[in-house]
Structure formats: C-alpha cells, structure tokens
Amino acid sequence: MLDGSWNGDSTAIVAVTRDLHIAVLGCWENPREAGGEPWRVPIDDVKATLREACHDYTVTVVACDPFRWQQTIQDLEHDGLPMAE
C-alpha cells in the first residue's frame, strides 16, 4: 500500500502479506528543518522502492491513494506494476 503526500508531510509504503504480516518498505518524512527550503517527497525514490518490491516479492496489488500521485500511478502501471487506486 502506498499512502503518499506531495510536500510538507510524509509518505510510506507498507507491505501486508496474506497471513497479515506487516512490514514498512519505505518511509519518507519531512525533516522539519526550520528556515530551510520547502520539503517535498522524493517521488523517484518512492517509485524505485515500489519497483524493487514488485521485483523482489510476489505482489498482487499496490493499493494507493491517487491524490497528487496520478502520474506516478500511470508510470508504474506502464512499467507493469499492479497498481490500484
């Protein structure tokens, strides 16, 4: 499952097996550095992590919230990943 943000928040990829084992495969959190540039989720890193997970495991579906991630979902579907909104 991908729950993504675009900026100022956090994004995570969590895997759930059929026997309900849960593992965090990736997590990108806002460093909240005062006075720094606005933080954005590194979308290329998120995509790479999803591609790697689908390569390493038998993934039946990647469920995700499409808000602000529509293009990423389309890119990953084009790559053959089993994406679902």
N, CA, C and O of each residue as an XYZ file, in Angstrom:
340
protein
N       0.838     -1.165      0.000
C       0.000      0.000      0.000
C       0.889      1.235      0.000
O       1.881      1.296      0.726
N       0.536      2.198     -0.801
C       1.225      3.482     -0.858
C       0.277      4.555     -0.362
O      -0.809      4.740     -0.911
N       0.690      5.259      0.673
C      -0.033      6.447      1.107
C       0.936      7.594      0.943
O       1.888      7.732      1.711
N       0.695      8.406     -0.047
C       1.658      9.433     -0.396
C       1.192     10.839     -0.152
O       0.004     11.155     -0.224
N       2.144     11.657      0.133
C       1.936     13.085      0.242
C       2.782     13.720     -0.847
O       3.570     13.037     -1.502
N       2.628     14.997     -1.041
C       3.422     15.674     -2.053
C       4.480     16.564     -1.417
O       5.634     16.580     -1.845
N       4.076     17.303     -0.392
C       5.049     18.159      0.291
C       4.601     18.411      1.723
O       3.416     18.311      2.040
N       5.555     18.738      2.581
C       5.265     19.115      3.942
C       4.723     18.016      4.832
O       4.335     18.286      5.968
N       4.683     16.789      4.352
C       4.100     15.694      5.109
C       4.972     14.464      4.929
O       6.161     14.594      4.639
N       4.420     13.296      5.091
C       5.178     12.052      4.987
C       4.531     11.115      3.976
O       3.357     11.252      3.633
N       5.331     10.157      3.507
C       4.867      9.140      2.570
C       5.403      7.800      3.049
O       6.530      7.712      3.535
N       4.584      6.748      2.910
C       5.028      5.423      3.346
C       4.544      4.352      2.391
O       3.492      4.472      1.764
N       5.345      3.297      2.300
C       4.969      2.088      1.576
C       4.973      0.968      2.602
O       5.984      0.703      3.253
N       3.820      0.314      2.735
C       3.660     -0.755      3.712
C       3.220     -2.018      2.983
O       2.313     -1.983      2.151
N       3.874     -3.135      3.305
C       3.509     -4.423      2.721
C       2.704     -5.215      3.746
O       3.013     -5.219      4.938
N       1.662     -5.887      3.252
C       0.845     -6.750      4.097
C       0.729     -8.102      3.385
O       0.287     -8.174      2.239
N       1.129     -9.159      4.071
C       1.038    -10.487      3.478
C      -0.331    -11.085      3.739
O      -1.106    -10.555      4.536
N      -0.627    -12.178      3.077
C      -1.927    -12.832      3.246
C      -2.151    -13.326      4.675
O      -3.287    -13.413      5.140
N      -1.045    -13.652      5.373
C      -1.188    -14.074      6.774
C      -1.041    -12.890      7.734
O      -0.776    -13.069      8.923
N      -1.221    -11.663      7.191
C      -1.264    -10.409      7.942
C       0.058    -10.007      8.602
O       0.063     -9.338      9.635
N       1.155    -10.412      8.012
C       2.453     -9.881      8.430
C       2.591     -8.497      7.797
O       2.330     -8.332      6.605
N       2.993     -7.513      8.579
C       3.095     -6.138      8.103
C       4.539     -5.686      8.170
O       5.225     -5.925      9.164
N       5.008     -5.026      7.103
C       6.377     -4.506      7.066
C       6.388     -3.155      6.364
O       5.709     -2.966      5.355
N       7.152     -2.229      6.895
C       7.342     -0.930      6.249
C       8.487     -1.092      5.250
O       9.612     -1.414      5.630
N       8.188     -0.866      3.970
C       9.201     -0.987      2.923
C       9.885      0.337      2.631
O      11.000      0.365      2.110
N       9.224      1.420      2.961
C       9.812      2.739      2.741
C       9.028      3.790      3.495
O       7.807      3.705      3.628
N       9.750      4.784      3.988
C       9.097      5.876      4.700
C       9.917      7.141      4.478
O      11.123      7.162      4.722
N       9.259      8.182      4.019
C       9.917      9.457      3.763
C       9.204     10.499      4.604
O       8.026     10.786      4.389
N       9.923     11.062      5.559
C       9.321     12.011      6.491
C       9.923     13.394      6.331
O      11.112     13.542      6.049
N       9.095     14.391      6.511
C       9.535     15.778      6.471
C      10.545     16.011      7.595
O      10.231     15.776      8.762
N      11.760     16.472      7.257
C      12.757     16.703      8.303
C      12.426     17.905      9.190
O      13.039     18.081     10.242
N      11.472     18.724      8.779
C      11.007     19.870      9.563
C      12.147     20.793     10.009
O      12.163     21.275     11.141
N      13.078     21.023      9.121
C      14.178     21.938      9.419
C      13.684     23.373      9.312
O      13.178     23.788      8.269
N      13.829     24.101     10.359
C      13.374     25.490     10.384
C      14.192     26.337      9.419
O      15.418     26.241      9.371
N      13.496     27.164      8.653
C      14.170     28.089      7.747
C      14.720     27.469      6.477
O      15.323     28.173      5.667
N      14.532     26.181      6.281
C      15.040     25.530      5.081
C      14.074     25.638      3.923
O      12.995     26.216      4.048
N      14.470     25.080      2.799
C      13.603     25.030      1.628
C      12.381     24.169      1.932
O      12.462     23.254      2.752
N      11.260     24.445      1.288
C      10.095     23.573      1.480
C      10.447     22.137      1.086
O      11.036     21.900      0.031
N      10.088     21.205      1.927
C      10.418     19.800      1.694
C       9.367     19.150      0.805
O       8.170     19.398      0.946
N       9.840     18.313     -0.114
C       8.937     17.543     -0.976
C       9.333     16.081     -0.935
O      10.510     15.746     -0.801
N       8.361     15.234     -1.048
C       8.601     13.799     -1.094
C       9.420     13.477     -2.343
O       9.074     13.940     -3.430
N      10.505     12.691     -2.218
C      11.308     12.318     -3.379
C      10.606     11.228     -4.203
O      10.812     10.035     -3.981
N       9.787     11.659     -5.141
C       8.933     10.743     -5.898
C       9.740      9.657     -6.620
O       9.302      8.508     -6.680
N      10.894     10.000     -7.160
C      11.716      8.989     -7.833
C      12.154      7.892     -6.867
O      12.239      6.727     -7.256
N      12.432      8.246     -5.619
C      12.790      7.239     -4.613
C      11.601      6.337     -4.294
O      11.759      5.127     -4.132
N      10.421      6.924     -4.205
C       9.209      6.151     -3.939
C       8.971      5.162     -5.088
O       8.692      3.987     -4.851
N       9.080      5.641     -6.324
C       8.895      4.773     -7.487
C       9.924      3.648     -7.508
O       9.580      2.500     -7.789
N      11.167      3.964     -7.216
C      12.226      2.943     -7.210
C      11.953      1.885     -6.141
O      12.172      0.696     -6.375
N      11.483      2.306     -4.986
C      11.175      1.365     -3.913
C      10.028      0.449     -4.308
O      10.073     -0.749     -4.027
N       9.001      0.990     -4.955
C       7.889      0.156     -5.413
C       8.332     -0.828     -6.492
O       7.935     -1.993     -6.474
N       9.144     -0.366     -7.418
C       9.654     -1.268     -8.471
C      10.470     -2.402     -7.858
O      10.323     -3.562     -8.244
N      11.327     -2.060     -6.901
C      12.167     -3.068     -6.238
C      11.303     -4.081     -5.481
O      11.558     -5.283     -5.544
N      10.288     -3.601     -4.770
C       9.410     -4.503     -4.024
C       8.685     -5.458     -4.965
O       8.572     -6.650     -4.679
N       8.192     -4.935     -6.085
C       7.484     -5.788     -7.050
C       8.421     -6.771     -7.735
O       7.982     -7.825     -8.195
N       9.688     -6.445     -7.809
C      10.678     -7.358     -8.373
C      11.045     -8.448     -7.368
O      11.201     -9.612     -7.740
N      11.182     -8.072     -6.095
C      11.656     -8.993     -5.063
C      10.573     -9.894     -4.485
O      10.877    -10.981     -3.992
N       9.306     -9.461     -4.536
C       8.210    -10.191     -3.922
C       7.116    -10.468     -4.945
O       7.078     -9.848     -6.008
N       6.235    -11.395     -4.621
C       5.057    -11.643     -5.439
C       3.985    -10.663     -4.974
O       3.323    -10.890     -3.962
N       3.824     -9.587     -5.712
C       2.895     -8.529     -5.343
C       1.625     -8.690     -6.178
O       1.677     -8.701     -7.408
N       0.492     -8.813     -5.500
C      -0.762     -8.967     -6.231
C      -1.401     -7.626     -6.545
O      -2.066     -7.477     -7.570
N      -1.201     -6.645     -5.665
C      -1.764     -5.315     -5.908
C      -1.008     -4.284     -5.074
O      -0.601     -4.551     -3.943
N      -0.833     -3.111     -5.657
C      -0.305     -1.962     -4.925
C      -1.469     -0.982     -4.802
O      -1.793     -0.266     -5.750
N      -2.087     -0.960     -3.637
C      -3.216     -0.057     -3.388
C      -2.667      1.306     -3.008
O      -1.742      1.408     -2.203
N      -3.230      2.341     -3.583
C      -2.701      3.670     -3.281
C      -3.770      4.739     -3.387
O      -4.756      4.617     -4.114
N      -3.528      5.780     -2.632
C      -4.376      6.967     -2.664
C      -3.913      7.796     -3.861
O      -2.752      8.204     -3.897
N      -4.779      8.058     -4.839
C      -4.328      8.723     -6.057
C      -4.099     10.234     -5.947
O      -3.549     10.835     -6.870
N      -4.505     10.853     -4.847
C      -4.381     12.305     -4.752
C      -2.926     12.728     -4.934
O      -2.057     12.347     -4.150
N      -2.670     13.520     -5.975
C      -1.350     14.026     -6.353
C      -0.375     12.942     -6.823
O       0.799     13.230     -7.055
N      -0.845     11.709     -6.966
C       0.028     10.615     -7.401
C      -0.464      9.972     -8.691
O       0.002      8.892     -9.054
N      -1.396     10.615     -9.389
C      -1.963     10.018    -10.595
C      -0.891      9.703    -11.639
O      -0.893      8.613    -12.212
N       0.012     10.628    -11.891
C       1.053     10.404    -12.903
C       1.988      9.273    -12.495
O       2.383      8.454    -13.326
N       2.336      9.233    -11.227
C       3.199      8.157    -10.729
C       2.506      6.813    -10.886
O       3.133      5.839    -11.301
N       1.220      6.750    -10.559
C       0.458      5.510    -10.711
C       0.461      5.078    -12.176
O       0.685      3.905    -12.476
N       0.217      6.010    -13.078
C       0.230      5.686    -14.516
C       1.605      5.213    -14.971
O       1.707      4.257    -15.741
N       2.657      5.869    -14.506
C       4.023      5.455    -14.870
C       4.293      4.021    -14.419
O       4.841      3.218    -15.174
N       3.909      3.709    -13.194
C       4.172      2.374    -12.654
C       3.289      1.318    -13.313
O       3.730      0.186    -13.509
N       2.051      1.671    -13.659
C       1.194      0.750    -14.418
C       1.824      0.448    -15.771
O       1.829     -0.696    -16.225
N       2.353      1.485    -16.406
C       3.026      1.320    -17.706
C       4.226      0.377    -17.576
O       4.544     -0.360    -18.509
N       4.880      0.404    -16.429
C       6.023     -0.494    -16.170
C       5.588     -1.906    -15.819
O       6.425     -2.792    -15.646
N       4.264     -2.121    -15.712
C       3.755     -3.461    -15.432
C       3.448     -3.749    -13.982
O       3.135     -4.890    -13.642
N       3.526     -2.750    -13.110
C       3.210     -2.972    -11.704
C       1.691     -3.010    -11.526
O       0.969     -2.294    -12.219
N       1.203     -3.841    -10.600
C      -0.247     -3.997    -10.406
C      -0.830     -2.886     -9.518
O      -1.114     -3.111     -8.341
N      -1.001     -1.722    -10.077
C      -1.459     -0.561     -9.321
C      -2.980     -0.530     -9.238
O      -3.669     -0.909    -10.185
N      -3.501     -0.072     -8.089
C      -4.942      0.087     -7.908
C      -5.197      1.302     -7.026
O      -4.565      1.475     -5.984
N      -6.119      2.128     -7.455
C      -6.469      3.301     -6.648
C      -7.443      2.918     -5.565
O      -7.859      3.770     -4.779
